[in-house]
């Protein structure tokens, strides 16, 4: 069985297809400009949402606005985040209704939806952690963060194993390596080698192996293997720092910020692949 919304949720897919036959959606599909305006609104909402989330995440990772308190950054970006989440959901739902035949059968679309759910959950978790540093709200933020991380792992696993989509997960692996470097800045040379290996593996699997039937299988295997190697490589670097008597300082929210950023990278990468699936 393939992986798509229609395969995973046939009942919901049937209801969405029925909504796609309504006069409003028919008018959007027959309009020269309506769908383009909705798509533009969707892209702008995602851009604003990604920017608002990224500013807070980079602050928590120590890569931007070092003189501004995280609470102030979260308070300033909150209105943009809430408005853009609403805009993304509304415009995305309308776009899905207007393109049910292609969206509901697309593996990349399913991955994007799962990753989007994880990204929003992780972003909310990070914001809660910054805004409410103690009490039950902080515990709820941690639980939400763990659940959202598990959802993101499902999206990443699908991305790595799906036919013709495997190379896309390499983009997420590269982003993860670049962001994880914030934890261990003293190991930049090792990270440079690691990222180079990931890029070479992605190039080889995409352009040298993919043209053959066996290459399609190898592409998936290389993608999965590269991510696993990357995670193991990061763990070894972490352990190396600990062995040398340099305990890893992880400020509150940094892990969540890293996960949130990777989830949004997954959303962007899956969205880029929708047109090719």
Secondary structure, 3 states (H helix, E strand, C coil): CCCCHHHHCHHHHHHHHHHCCCHHHHHHHHCCCHHHHHHHHHHHHHHHHHHHHHHHHHHHCCCCCCCCCHHHHHHHHHHHHHHHHHHHHHHHHHHHHHCHHHHCCCHHHHHHHHHHHHHHHHHHHHHHHHHCCCCHHHHHHHHHHHHHHHHHHHHHHHHHHCCCCCCHHHHHHHHHHHHHCCCCHHHHHHHHHHHHHHHHHHHHHHHHHCCCHHHHHHHHHHHHHHHHHHHHHHHHHHHHHHHCCCCCCCCCCHHHHHHHHHHHHHHHHHHHHHHHC
